[in-house]
């Protein structure tokens, strides 16, 4: 039966099969909060009024997990999530990566609106 247990291991191995718990310093948590806040701000800058942009941070056994989501005025919400490693947090999250996430979320949210509205709308200008 021991082989069916994901926590089984040789004697003396504590918590075999358990993920290594990641404990972040205050500076690392602040850096992650700042990076996620920056993504939210950049995403908002690409979108007109009516779009809601938010974020969520979780710190669990698997390490930090961040999610940034956009709720367009119509259509489905879109989100992007990432789990940076402790090494990535120590080095700082890459500015180009943050920009790419923000642009991707804004574009995805705009596409959701276009899909929800369809082609039946008369353009108001030329």
N, C-alpha and C positions, 0 to 999 in steps of 0.2 A: 504494500500500500504506500510505502514511503515514496516510490517513484512517481505516483500520481499527484503528489503534493508539490505545488510550485515553490514552496518554501523549504523543501527538503535539501539537504546538503550533507557533506561529511561532518563528523563531530568537530565542534570547535568553530564552525563557520556560522557566524551570527547573521540571522536574517537573510539566508541564501535566497535568491530570487527576488528580493526587495529592491526597488529602485533606490539609488543613492539620494539621500535628502540633500537638497541644495539650500543653503542658508546664505542670503544676500546681506551685504552690509548696507547701512543707511545710505551711503554714497551711491552704491549700485542701484538701490531702489529709486533714489532721486533721479539718477541718470535715466533710468527706464521711464519714469513718469514724464520727465522732460522730453524724451524722444517721442513718446506716444502723444503728448500734448502738441508737439511740433507737427506730427503727422495730421492730427485733427485740424490744426490751424491751416496747414497747407491745403488740405482737402477742401475746407470751407472756402478758401480763396479762389478755388477753381469753379465753384458752384454758385448759382444765383440764389436769392432768397427763396425759402420754401423747402429747402433740403435741411434735414437735421443730421448732424454729425456728432457721434459720441464714442466713448472708449470705455474699456474695462480692463483692469489688471487683476490677476490672480497669482498668488504665490503658493505653490503646492509642493508635494513630494517630487514632482517631475521638473521642478524649477519654475521660473516665472513664465506666465503666459499673458500675452497682450492681444486685445482685439479692438479694432477700429471699425465702426459700422456707419453706414449712411442710409437714412430713410428718405427716399425721394417723395415728392408730393403725391405721386401716383406710382403704382408698380410695386415691385418687391424690394425689400431692403437688401443691401449688399454689405459684405464684411470681409475683412482681411485679418488673419490671426498669425501670430508668430511667437516662437519660444526661443529667445536668445540664450546662448550658453553664458556661463560665468565669464569665460574668456572674451566673448563678444562685448559683454557689458564693461569689462575692464578696459578694453581697447576703445570703447565708444561705438555706438551704432552708426554705420556709415551714412553720411548725408545723402548720397546718391540713392541708397536703398529707401530712405524715408521719402524722398521725392518720387521715386517710382511707385511706392505704395499709394501715396496721395493721388497721383495722376491716375493710377489704375482704378482706385475707388471712385473718383469723380467721373471717369469715363463710364464705368460700369453702372453707376447711378443714373447717368444721363441716358444710357441705352435702355434701362428699365422704364424710364419715362416714355421714351420713343416707342417702345414695344407696347406699353399700356395705352398710349394715345392712338397709335396707328397712323395711317396715311389719309384719314378722312378729314383732316383739318385744312381749311383754306388759309393760305399764308396771308398775313396782314400787310406785308410790304413786298417790294420787289428788289 
